[in-house]
Amino acid sequence: MLTVTESAASRLKDLVDDAPEAAGLRLVVVPGGCSGFEYSLALGNAEDGDEVVSAHGVQVIIDRLSIPYLLGAEVDYESSFQGEGFVINNPNASGSCGCGKSFTA
């Protein structure tokens, strides 16, 4: 359904260790951005109907309405001179805006 790179899992593990009330990374697709959809990422817990993906000892929690948009996607974590953060590589995105923060499905 969704894959998590070792880099993303390592960073997520550090974040969850610092926030023991959270079970993992909650990933939700929401309307917005200049292309129509954007990702919302936050530490959180599973709710009824959520899909939980476990990989490399961490959990990514996806709400049921976001599942079709994230099938086959990859959660990665990149760190570079320009910044760092989680990156969603999504084969379902048919386009994105110039800043890369939103996508078209």
C-alpha positions as CSV (number, residue, x, y, z in Angstrom):
1,M,0.0,0.0,0.0
2,L,2.6,2.6,1.1
3,T,6.3,2.2,1.7
4,V,8.6,3.9,4.2
5,T,12.3,4.4,3.6
6,E,14.8,3.6,6.2
7,S,15.7,7.3,6.3
8,A,12.1,8.3,7.0
9,A,11.7,5.6,9.6
10,S,14.8,6.6,11.5
11,R,13.7,10.3,11.7
12,L,10.1,9.2,12.6
13,K,11.4,7.0,15.4
14,D,13.3,9.9,16.9
15,L,10.2,12.1,16.8
16,V,7.9,9.5,18.3
17,D,10.5,8.8,21.1
18,D,10.2,12.5,21.9
19,A,6.4,12.4,21.9
20,P,5.4,9.2,23.6
21,E,1.7,10.0,23.5
22,A,1.9,9.6,19.7
23,A,1.9,6.2,18.0
24,G,3.3,7.3,14.6
25,L,3.1,9.7,11.7
26,R,-0.5,10.6,10.7
27,L,-0.6,11.2,6.9
28,V,-3.8,12.8,5.5
29,V,-4.5,14.1,2.0
30,V,-6.6,17.4,2.3
31,P,-8.0,19.8,-0.3
32,G,-5.8,22.8,-0.7
33,G,-2.8,24.3,-2.3
34,C,-2.6,25.6,-5.8
35,S,-2.9,22.2,-7.4
36,G,-5.9,20.9,-5.5
37,F,-4.5,18.6,-2.8
38,E,-1.8,18.7,-0.2
39,Y,-0.4,16.5,2.5
40,S,-1.0,17.0,6.2
41,L,1.6,15.3,8.4
42,A,1.5,15.2,12.2
43,L,2.4,12.9,15.0
44,G,-0.8,11.1,16.2
45,N,-2.7,8.0,16.9
46,A,-5.0,5.7,14.8
47,E,-8.7,6.4,14.7
48,D,-11.6,4.1,13.6
49,G,-11.3,3.3,9.9
50,D,-7.6,4.3,9.6
51,E,-5.0,2.1,7.9
52,V,-1.8,1.6,9.8
53,V,1.4,0.8,7.9
54,S,4.2,-0.6,10.0
55,A,7.7,-0.5,8.5
56,H,11.2,-0.5,10.1
57,G,9.7,-0.4,13.6
58,V,7.5,2.7,13.0
59,Q,3.9,3.4,12.1
60,V,2.4,5.6,9.4
61,I,-1.3,6.2,10.0
62,I,-3.5,7.0,7.0
63,D,-7.2,8.1,7.3
64,R,-9.6,6.0,5.2
65,L,-10.5,8.9,2.8
66,S,-6.8,9.4,1.9
67,I,-6.0,5.7,1.1
68,P,-6.9,5.9,-2.6
69,Y,-4.6,8.9,-3.1
70,L,-1.7,7.2,-1.4
71,L,-1.7,3.7,-2.9
72,G,1.9,2.9,-4.0
73,A,3.3,6.0,-2.4
74,E,6.6,6.2,-0.6
75,V,7.4,8.3,2.5
76,D,11.0,9.4,2.5
77,Y,13.0,11.9,4.6
78,E,15.5,14.1,2.9
79,S,18.2,16.4,4.4
80,S,20.1,18.8,2.2
81,F,21.8,22.1,2.2
82,Q,18.4,23.7,1.4
83,G,16.5,22.1,4.3
84,E,15.1,18.8,5.5
85,G,11.8,17.1,5.9
86,F,9.5,14.3,5.0
87,V,8.8,13.9,1.3
88,I,5.9,11.9,-0.3
89,N,6.8,10.3,-3.6
90,N,3.4,9.6,-5.0
91,P,2.7,7.8,-8.3
92,N,-0.9,8.9,-8.1
93,A,0.0,12.6,-8.4
94,S,-0.5,13.6,-12.1
95,G,0.9,17.0,-11.5
96,S,2.2,19.4,-8.9
97,C,2.6,23.1,-8.3
98,G,6.0,24.9,-8.7
99,C,6.8,24.8,-5.0
100,G,6.0,21.0,-4.8
101,K,3.7,21.4,-1.8
102,S,0.5,20.4,-3.5
103,F,-0.5,17.9,-6.2
104,T,-3.2,17.0,-8.7
105,A,-4.7,13.5,-8.6
